[in-house]
Amino acid sequence: MYTIAICSPYRQEADALRMSVHNILDQMKVAHVIYYYKDAPSLSKILKKYPEKYNLLFLDTALPPQNGLDLARKLRGEGYEYPIVLLSDTMDYVFDGYDVDACQYFLKPVKEDQLHRLFFRLSVKELRHSSQHLLLNYGSTYYKIPYSDILYIETAGRKVAVHTKTDVIYYSCKLSDMEELLPSNLFVRCHQSFLLQLLSVKQISKSMALLIDGTEVPISRSYKEAVQNIFCT
């Protein structure tokens, strides 16, 4: 479960941000919970008791009684290592964001395309260190395949072939059904018969994706623009 805290004195702005984040994470098929705090002390109290409660913080620089930067400095000083996003009406604090290792500094109101890019970067970073996986079952046997181990998936008759770094696993389902199981920010349809795992792609051309193991996967005309857009984001 991906947990997020939004700390802002402006409830209407926070609600709008929460709805945008919720919509994006739903599209990404990421289970999540978003909490709201109106001031720094209320969030600090929770984090003091449960320092690993949240995977991501959105902090407004106008927080009372201390601003978001002061809270971020305090949290970093206490060893908080999760990503922090700063929200502000002004660019006055943008360079201070580097001092607290903020992963992003947003001018309000935050646009959805900015949030899309933020969560794509965060998901790519976390995937390299996480245990996110595809779970497949054969009767009473379950196979757990980390997303980061998957290179690509292709149609193989009435089955799909999941090509990993070490093996090929066949599973009885349609490619479209498999696509529904996977997070859309990490897997993209590139052809009627192929799904790409984006972290496995070394480079793309108009008609082909070159993977890190040297495999070439076709990109059809109808999917070319979508693949290029998400790969180059």
C-alpha positions as CSV (number, residue, x, y, z in Angstrom):
1,M,0.0,0.0,0.0
2,Y,1.4,3.4,-1.1
3,T,0.8,6.0,1.6
4,I,0.9,9.7,1.1
5,A,0.5,12.7,3.4
6,I,-0.5,16.2,2.2
7,C,0.2,18.9,4.7
8,S,-1.3,22.3,3.8
9,P,-3.3,25.0,5.5
10,Y,-5.4,25.4,2.4
11,R,-8.0,22.6,2.5
12,Q,-9.5,23.3,-0.9
13,E,-6.1,23.2,-2.6
14,A,-5.2,20.0,-0.7
15,D,-8.5,18.3,-1.8
16,A,-7.9,19.2,-5.4
17,L,-4.4,17.8,-5.2
18,R,-5.6,14.7,-3.4
19,M,-8.1,14.0,-6.2
20,S,-5.5,14.5,-8.9
21,V,-3.1,12.1,-7.2
22,H,-5.9,9.6,-6.6
23,N,-6.8,9.6,-10.2
24,I,-3.2,9.1,-11.4
25,L,-2.5,6.3,-9.0
26,D,-5.7,4.6,-9.9
27,Q,-4.6,4.7,-13.5
28,M,-1.3,3.2,-12.5
29,K,-3.1,0.5,-10.6
30,V,-1.3,1.5,-7.4
31,A,-3.1,0.7,-4.2
32,H,-2.9,3.9,-2.0
33,V,-4.2,5.9,0.9
34,I,-3.9,9.7,1.1
35,Y,-4.0,11.6,4.4
36,Y,-4.5,15.3,5.0
37,Y,-2.9,17.5,7.8
38,K,-3.6,21.2,8.2
39,D,-0.4,22.1,10.0
40,A,3.2,21.0,10.8
41,P,2.7,19.9,14.4
42,S,-0.1,17.4,13.6
43,L,2.0,15.7,10.9
44,S,5.2,15.8,13.1
45,K,3.3,14.1,15.9
46,I,2.3,11.2,13.7
47,L,5.8,10.8,12.1
48,K,7.4,10.9,15.5
49,K,5.4,7.9,16.5
50,Y,5.3,6.1,13.1
51,P,8.4,7.4,11.2
52,E,7.8,5.0,8.2
53,K,4.1,5.6,7.9
54,Y,4.2,7.6,4.7
55,N,6.0,6.8,1.4
56,L,5.6,10.4,0.1
57,L,5.0,13.9,1.7
58,F,3.6,17.0,0.0
59,L,4.5,20.0,2.2
60,D,3.2,23.5,1.6
61,T,5.8,26.2,2.3
62,A,3.1,28.3,4.0
63,L,2.5,25.8,6.9
64,P,1.8,27.2,10.3
65,P,3.4,27.7,12.7
66,Q,6.6,26.7,10.8
67,N,6.8,26.6,7.0
68,G,7.2,23.5,5.0
69,L,10.9,24.0,4.6
70,D,11.5,24.1,8.3
71,L,9.4,20.9,8.7
72,A,11.4,19.2,5.9
73,R,14.7,20.2,7.6
74,K,13.5,18.9,10.9
75,L,12.4,15.6,9.3
76,R,15.6,15.2,7.4
77,G,17.6,15.9,10.6
78,E,15.7,13.1,12.3
79,G,16.6,10.7,9.5
80,Y,13.4,10.8,7.4
81,E,14.5,9.4,4.0
82,Y,11.3,9.2,2.0
83,P,10.6,11.6,-0.9
84,I,9.4,15.1,-0.1
85,V,7.5,17.4,-2.5
86,L,7.4,21.1,-1.7
87,L,4.3,23.2,-2.8
88,S,4.4,27.0,-3.0
89,D,2.9,30.1,-4.5
90,T,6.3,31.5,-5.2
91,M,9.7,30.5,-6.5
92,D,11.4,32.2,-3.6
93,Y,12.3,28.9,-1.9
94,V,13.2,26.8,-4.9
95,F,16.9,26.7,-4.1
96,D,16.2,25.9,-0.5
97,G,14.5,22.8,-1.7
98,Y,18.0,21.3,-2.5
99,D,19.0,21.7,1.1
100,V,16.2,19.3,2.2
101,D,16.7,17.0,-0.7
102,A,13.2,17.7,-2.0
103,C,12.4,15.4,-5.0
104,Q,10.2,18.1,-6.6
105,Y,9.3,21.8,-6.1
106,F,5.8,22.6,-7.5
107,L,4.2,26.0,-8.1
108,K,0.5,25.9,-7.2
109,P,-1.8,25.0,-8.6
110,V,-0.1,21.7,-9.5
111,K,-0.9,20.4,-13.0
112,E,-1.8,16.7,-13.6
113,D,0.9,16.3,-16.2
114,Q,3.5,17.4,-13.6
115,L,2.1,14.8,-11.2
116,H,2.2,12.1,-13.9
117,R,5.9,12.8,-14.5
118,L,6.6,12.8,-10.7
119,F,5.0,9.4,-10.1
120,F,6.6,7.9,-13.1
121,R,10.0,8.9,-11.8
122,L,9.2,7.7,-8.4
123,S,7.9,4.4,-9.6
124,V,10.9,3.8,-11.8
125,K,13.2,4.6,-8.9
126,E,11.3,2.4,-6.4
127,L,11.0,-0.5,-8.9
128,R,14.8,-0.9,-8.9
129,H,14.7,-1.5,-5.1
130,S,11.4,-3.0,-4.5
131,S,9.6,-6.4,-4.6
132,Q,6.7,-5.4,-6.8
133,H,5.8,-8.5,-8.7
134,L,3.4,-10.3,-11.0
135,L,1.7,-13.2,-9.3
136,L,0.6,-16.1,-11.5
137,N,-1.0,-19.3,-10.4
138,Y,-1.2,-22.8,-11.8
139,G,-3.7,-24.7,-9.8
140,S,-2.4,-24.6,-6.3
141,T,1.1,-23.4,-7.3
142,Y,1.9,-19.7,-7.3
143,Y,4.8,-18.0,-9.2
144,K,6.0,-14.6,-8.1
145,I,7.9,-12.7,-10.8
146,P,9.4,-9.3,-9.9
147,Y,8.5,-6.6,-12.5
148,S,12.1,-5.7,-12.7
149,D,12.9,-9.2,-13.9
150,I,10.5,-9.1,-16.9
151,L,11.9,-8.0,-20.2
152,Y,8.8,-8.3,-22.4
153,I,5.6,-10.4,-22.8
154,E,4.3,-11.8,-26.1
155,T,1.3,-13.7,-27.4
156,A,2.1,-17.5,-27.9
157,G,-1.0,-19.1,-29.3
158,R,-3.7,-19.3,-26.6
159,K,-1.1,-18.4,-24.0
160,V,1.3,-15.5,-23.2
161,A,5.0,-15.9,-22.9
162,V,6.5,-13.9,-20.1
163,H,10.2,-13.4,-21.0
164,T,12.3,-12.7,-17.9
165,K,16.1,-12.2,-17.5
166,T,16.5,-16.0,-16.9
167,D,13.5,-17.8,-18.2
168,V,10.3,-17.9,-20.3
169,I,7.1,-18.6,-18.4
170,Y,3.9,-19.6,-20.3
171,Y,0.6,-18.7,-18.9
172,S,-2.9,-19.3,-20.3
173,C,-4.6,-15.9,-20.8
174,K,-5.0,-13.2,-23.5
175,L,-2.4,-10.5,-23.8
176,S,-5.1,-7.9,-23.1
177,D,-5.9,-9.6,-19.8
178,M,-2.3,-9.7,-18.8
179,E,-2.0,-6.0,-19.7
180,E,-4.9,-5.3,-17.3
181,L,-2.9,-6.9,-14.4
182,L,0.2,-4.8,-14.9
183,P,0.9,-1.1,-14.0
184,S,0.6,1.0,-17.1
185,N,3.5,3.3,-16.1
186,L,5.9,0.3,-16.3
187,F,4.4,-1.8,-19.1
188,V,3.3,-0.5,-22.5
189,R,1.7,-2.2,-25.5
190,C,4.0,-1.8,-28.4
191,H,2.4,-4.2,-30.8
192,Q,-0.8,-6.3,-31.1
193,S,1.3,-9.3,-29.8
194,F,3.8,-7.6,-27.5
195,L,4.1,-5.8,-24.2
196,L,7.3,-4.0,-23.2
197,Q,8.6,-3.6,-19.6
198,L,10.0,0.0,-19.9
199,L,13.1,-0.5,-17.7
200,S,14.3,-3.3,-20.0
201,V,14.4,-0.9,-23.0
202,K,17.8,0.3,-24.0
203,Q,16.7,2.3,-27.1
204,I,13.8,2.7,-29.5
205,S,13.5,3.4,-33.2
206,K,10.4,3.9,-35.4
207,S,9.8,0.2,-35.7
208,M,11.8,-1.6,-33.0
209,A,12.8,-1.6,-29.3
210,L,16.2,-2.8,-28.4
211,L,16.3,-4.4,-24.9
212,I,19.1,-4.6,-22.4
213,D,19.8,-8.2,-23.3
214,G,20.0,-7.5,-27.1
215,T,16.5,-8.7,-28.0
216,E,14.6,-6.7,-30.6
217,V,10.9,-6.3,-30.1
218,P,8.7,-4.8,-32.9
219,I,6.8,-1.6,-32.5
220,S,3.8,-1.3,-34.8
221,R,2.6,2.0,-36.3
222,S,-0.6,2.1,-34.2
223,Y,1.4,2.0,-31.0
224,K,4.5,3.9,-32.0
225,E,3.5,7.4,-30.7
226,A,2.3,6.0,-27.3
227,V,5.6,4.1,-26.8
228,Q,7.7,7.1,-27.8
229,N,5.8,9.4,-25.5
230,I,6.0,7.3,-22.4
231,F,9.7,6.2,-23.1
232,C,10.8,9.8,-23.6
233,T,8.9,11.2,-20.6
